[in-house]
């Protein structure tokens, strides 16, 4: 019997780098993008043998900005995928897209390829906040892109949002939530801003930045997204109390509007939870394709090289692009099951734990479970173990207890 497999396909190109982004992505000329697609197709065709054991249930195009690809280039990728893999008839196939980068013709071509879910990176409805983040679009451009996607037949749309943006208030975040709710997408992902190393924001707000965030900052974003010396004051990050209130407001607003919180940062209308993400949190095997992509196959985790030029030159030769291989032992597998599973509202299923590891979860974590339940951080519901609201607030502490 064929096993379930998820595919992740990385498109490492975008119009320009955002101020908060530490993903493997960046601008590139069209010739480089075309050569990358050729290498991507060559890699896909190397998996003929592996594919014999699997049926693909979800495909996710991430980036970067996958919508930077033309409909023709996307078709090349799908032709190769269908030649190699058995793709389930009802597979969830998602593509990330930036507002302002989609056209009517490309959206129709994406649908013809089989893409049935689109994820727009809106982040904020406030044009000033978008400019500060270094986004390439305005709110009006997002509305136009969203409308085009609906007219192209997309009936499953996600909108990504970011809270705790510098200068953002609880009131402006509430306005973003209200505006997006009125647009009625099937899914909303609401993340709190993390200041990552290697980003422009880290230079301004990171550990080595000046203590006073509103002091003179030499690097701000010009209209074209490049850094410029302005001498302007950069706004402060919201304080801890404001950030906490934004998180609470997100759950209150979205749940009142009919969205179910099924993971820490993800909300969906009934039946529209992202199957690809849920598979990742439930440790379904996944194959990453493209530069920097990670895989988990038969409890072996590995990653591809992050140098796009080297990836293109390898032209699909797996021995030249795979690196950082790690075989997960029993302890590591169990830890991952708890770390990832407890991110979800439904928590960890005790029966599935028993079937996968041939031991009762109480045998492995009995004392830990009792301790955390006594502390009001975990609850047990028949066959499930879940975080309480307080446990969710203290999730870093809770998850650390499951290290073996």
C-alpha positions in Angstrom: 0.0 0.0 0.0 1.4 3.4 -1.0 2.2 5.8 1.8 1.0 9.4 2.1 3.5 12.1 0.9 3.5 15.8 0.9 5.5 17.9 -1.6 7.0 21.3 -0.9 8.4 23.2 -3.9 10.6 26.2 -3.3 10.7 29.2 -5.6 13.5 31.4 -4.2 12.7 34.6 -6.1 10.8 37.8 -5.3 10.5 41.3 -6.5 12.6 42.6 -3.5 13.5 41.5 0.0 11.2 42.7 2.7 12.6 44.3 5.9 11.6 41.4 8.1 12.3 38.5 5.8 15.0 35.9 6.5 13.7 33.3 4.0 15.9 32.0 1.2 14.7 34.4 -1.4 15.7 37.5 -3.4 15.3 39.3 -6.8 16.7 37.7 -9.9 16.7 38.3 -13.7 14.2 36.4 -15.8 16.9 34.3 -17.3 18.0 33.0 -13.9 14.3 32.2 -13.1 14.0 30.2 -16.3 17.2 28.3 -15.7 16.0 27.5 -12.1 12.7 26.0 -13.4 14.7 23.8 -15.8 16.8 22.5 -12.9 13.7 22.1 -10.8 12.1 19.9 -13.5 15.3 17.9 -13.8 15.3 17.3 -10.0 11.6 16.2 -10.0 12.4 13.5 -12.7 15.1 12.0 -10.4 12.4 10.8 -8.0 10.8 8.2 -10.3 12.0 5.3 -8.0 11.1 7.0 -4.7 7.6 7.9 -6.1 6.7 4.3 -6.6 6.0 4.0 -2.8 3.9 7.1 -2.4 0.7 8.9 -3.3 0.9 12.7 -3.1 -1.9 14.2 -1.0 -0.7 17.9 -0.8 1.6 20.1 -2.8 2.8 23.5 -1.5 4.6 26.1 -3.6 6.4 28.5 -1.2 9.1 31.1 -1.6 10.0 33.8 -2.2 7.1 34.5 -4.5 5.9 31.6 -6.6 3.5 33.9 -8.4 6.5 35.4 -10.1 6.4 32.4 -12.4 4.5 32.6 -15.7 1.6 30.2 -16.3 3.8 28.4 -18.9 6.7 27.8 -16.5 4.2 26.5 -13.9 2.8 24.1 -16.4 6.3 22.7 -17.1 6.6 21.9 -13.4 3.2 20.3 -13.2 3.9 18.2 -16.3 7.0 16.8 -14.6 5.1 16.2 -11.3 2.4 14.3 -13.0 4.8 12.2 -15.0 6.6 11.1 -11.8 4.2 11.1 -8.9 0.7 9.7 -8.3 -1.2 12.8 -7.2 -4.4 12.1 -5.4 -7.5 13.4 -7.2 -8.5 15.6 -4.3 -5.0 16.8 -3.4 -4.7 20.2 -1.8 -2.4 22.3 -4.0 -1.4 25.6 -2.6 0.6 28.5 -4.1 1.9 31.5 -2.2 1.4 34.8 -4.0 2.2 38.4 -3.4 -0.5 41.0 -4.2 0.4 42.9 -7.3 2.3 40.0 -8.9 -0.7 38.1 -10.3 -2.5 38.6 -13.6 -5.8 37.3 -14.9 -4.0 35.1 -17.5 -1.5 33.6 -15.0 -4.2 32.9 -12.4 -6.3 31.1 -15.0 -3.2 29.1 -16.0 -2.4 28.2 -12.4 -6.0 26.9 -12.0 -5.6 24.9 -15.2 -2.5 23.3 -13.7 -4.5 22.1 -10.7 -3.6 24.7 -8.1 -6.8 25.0 -6.0 -5.6 27.1 -3.0 -3.9 30.4 -3.0 -2.2 32.1 -0.1 -1.8 35.9 -0.3 0.8 37.7 1.8 -1.1 40.8 2.7 0.4 41.4 6.2 -1.4 44.7 6.8 -4.2 46.8 5.3 -2.4 50.0 6.3 -0.2 51.3 3.4 2.2 53.0 5.9 2.7 49.7 7.7 3.2 47.9 4.3 5.8 50.5 3.3 7.6 50.1 6.6 7.7 46.3 6.1 9.2 46.8 2.7 6.2 45.2 0.9 5.9 45.8 -2.9 2.1 46.3 -2.9 -0.6 48.6 -1.5 -3.9 47.6 0.0 -5.6 48.6 -3.3 -3.3 46.2 -5.2 -4.2 43.5 -2.8 -7.9 44.0 -3.3 -7.4 43.9 -7.1 -5.4 40.6 -6.8 -7.9 39.1 -4.4 -10.8 39.9 -6.8 -8.8 38.5 -9.8 -8.3 35.2 -7.8 -12.0 34.9 -7.0 -12.9 35.5 -10.7 -10.3 32.9 -11.8 -12.2 30.3 -9.7 -10.2 30.1 -6.5 -12.6 29.1 -3.7 -10.0 28.5 -1.1 -7.9 31.6 -0.3 -5.7 32.3 2.7 -4.6 35.7 3.8 -1.3 36.1 5.8 -1.2 38.9 8.4 1.6 40.2 10.7 0.9 41.8 14.1 3.3 43.7 16.4 4.7 45.7 13.5 6.8 48.7 14.5 4.4 51.6 15.2 1.3 49.4 15.1 -1.3 49.9 17.8 -4.0 47.5 19.1 -6.5 49.7 17.3 -4.7 49.6 13.9 -4.4 45.8 14.2 -8.1 45.6 15.0 -8.8 47.6 11.8 -6.7 45.1 9.8 -8.6 42.2 11.3 -12.0 43.8 10.6 -11.1 44.6 7.1 -9.9 41.1 6.2 -12.9 39.5 7.9 -15.2 41.5 5.6 -13.3 40.1 2.6 -14.4 36.6 3.7 -11.4 34.4 2.9 -11.6 30.8 3.8 -8.4 30.9 5.9 -6.4 33.5 7.8 -2.8 33.1 9.2 -2.0 35.7 11.8 1.7 35.7 12.9 3.4 37.9 15.4 6.5 39.7 14.0 9.8 38.0 14.9 13.0 40.0 14.5 15.3 37.6 12.7 19.1 37.9 12.2 20.2 38.9 8.8 17.3 41.2 8.2 17.1 45.0 8.0 14.8 45.0 11.0 17.4 43.1 13.0 19.9 46.0 12.4 17.3 48.3 13.8 15.5 46.3 16.5 17.8 43.3 17.1 20.0 42.6 20.2 22.9 44.7 18.9 20.7 47.7 18.0 20.6 50.8 20.1 18.5 50.6 23.2 16.3 53.5 22.2 14.3 52.2 19.2 13.0 55.7 18.4 16.5 57.1 18.2 18.1 58.3 14.9 18.3 55.4 12.5 20.5 55.6 9.4 18.7 53.0 7.5 15.1 53.4 6.4 13.2 52.3 3.4 12.9 54.5 0.4 10.0 54.4 -2.0 11.7 51.9 -4.2 12.4 49.6 -1.2 16.1 50.3 -1.0 17.9 51.5 2.0 18.6 55.2 2.3 20.1 57.6 4.8 17.2 59.7 6.0 17.9 60.5 9.7 14.2 59.7 10.4 13.0 58.2 13.6 12.0 54.6 13.3 8.8 53.7 15.2 9.0 51.6 18.3 7.9 48.0 18.5 4.7 47.5 20.4 5.3 46.6 24.1 4.6 43.1 25.5 1.2 44.0 26.8 0.1 45.4 23.4 1.4 42.3 21.6 -0.4 40.0 24.1 -3.7 42.0 23.5 -3.2 41.8 19.7 -3.0 38.0 20.0 -6.1 37.8 22.2 -8.0 40.1 19.9 -7.1 37.9 16.9 -8.7 34.9 18.5 -11.7 36.8 19.7 -12.4 38.5 16.4 -11.8 35.5 14.1 -13.7 33.0 16.2 -16.7 35.4 16.4 -16.6 35.6 12.6 -16.7 31.8 12.3 -13.0 31.0 12.0 -11.8 28.0 14.0 -8.3 28.3 15.5 -6.7 25.0 14.7 -3.1 25.9 15.4 -1.3 28.7 17.2 -1.3 31.1 14.3 -3.9 29.6 11.9 -7.6 30.1 11.6 -10.0 28.5 9.1 -13.7 28.2 8.3 -15.0 24.7 8.9 -13.4 22.3 6.3 -10.7 24.7 5.2 -7.8 24.0 7.6 -4.6 23.8 5.6 -4.1 20.0 5.0 -0.4 20.5 4.1 0.4 22.3 7.3 -1.5 19.8 9.4 0.4 17.0 7.7 3.7 18.7 8.7 2.6 19.0 12.4 1.4 15.4 12.3 4.8 14.2 10.9 3.5 13.0 7.6 6.5 12.3 5.3 7.3 15.2 3.0 9.7 15.8 0.1 11.2 19.2 -0.5 12.1 20.1 -4.0 14.3 23.1 -5.0 17.0 25.1 -3.4 17.1 25.1 0.5 14.1 22.7 0.6 13.9 20.3 3.6 12.6 16.7 3.5 11.5 14.0 6.0 11.5 10.6 4.4 11.4 7.4 6.5 12.6 9.3 9.5 15.6 10.7 7.7 15.7 14.4 7.5 17.8 16.3 5.0 18.1 19.6 3.3 19.2 20.9 -0.1 22.0 23.4 -0.7 20.9 27.1 -0.3 23.1 28.4 -3.1 20.8 28.9 -6.1 23.6 29.2 -8.6 25.0 25.8 -7.5 21.6 24.3 -7.5 21.0 25.4 -11.1 24.4 24.1 -12.2 23.7 20.7 -10.5 20.7 20.4 -12.9 18.8 17.9 -10.7 21.8 15.7 -9.7 20.7 14.7 -6.2 24.3 13.9 -5.0 25.2 17.5 -5.6 22.3 19.2 -3.9 21.5 17.1 -0.8 23.2 17.9 2.5 22.8 17.9 6.3 21.3 14.4 6.5 20.2 13.2 9.9 18.5 9.9 10.9 16.1 10.5 13.7 16.2 8.0 16.5 13.2 6.9 18.5 13.6 9.6 21.1 13.8 12.3 18.5 10.7 11.1 16.7 8.7 11.0 19.9 9.9 14.5 20.9 8.9 15.9 17.5 5.5 14.3 17.7 4.9 16.2 21.0 6.5 19.5 19.9 4.6 19.7 16.6 1.3 18.0 17.7 0.8 20.3 20.7 0.9 23.3 18.3 -2.5 22.2 17.1 -5.7 22.9 18.9 -6.6 19.2 18.6 -3.3 18.2 20.2 -1.7 14.8 20.2 -3.8 11.7 19.5 -3.0 9.0 22.0 -4.2 6.2 19.7 -2.0 7.4 16.8 0.9 7.7 19.3 0.3 4.1 20.4 0.2 2.8 16.7 3.3 4.7 15.7 5.5 4.0 18.7 4.0 0.8 20.1 3.9 2.3 23.6 1.3 4.2 25.6 2.0 7.9 25.8 1.6 7.6 29.6 4.5 5.1 29.7 6.8 7.6 28.1 5.5 10.9 29.6 3.3 9.9 32.6 5.0 12.1 35.2 5.3 15.1 32.8 1.7 14.8 31.8 0.5 14.8 35.4 2.7 17.7 36.4 1.5 19.9 33.5 -2.1 19.0 34.1 -1.8 20.0 37.8 -0.2 23.3 36.7 -3.2 23.9 34.4 -1.1 23.8 31.2 -2.5 20.6 29.7 -5.9 18.9 29.4 -6.8 15.4 28.5 -9.9 14.7 26.4 -10.5 11.0 25.9 -7.9 10.1 23.2 -6.3 13.6 23.0 -3.8 15.7 24.9 -4.0 19.4 24.3 -2.7 22.7 25.6 -4.9 24.8 27.8 -5.2 28.5 27.1 -2.6 29.1 29.8 -0.4 26.3 28.4 -0.6 28.0 25.0 0.6 31.3 26.6 3.5 29.3 28.2 4.1 26.9 25.3 7.9 27.3 25.3 8.0 26.1 28.9 5.5 23.3 28.2 7.3 21.9 25.2 10.6 21.9 26.9 9.2 19.3 29.4 8.9 16.8 26.6 12.6 16.5 25.9 13.8 12.9 26.5 
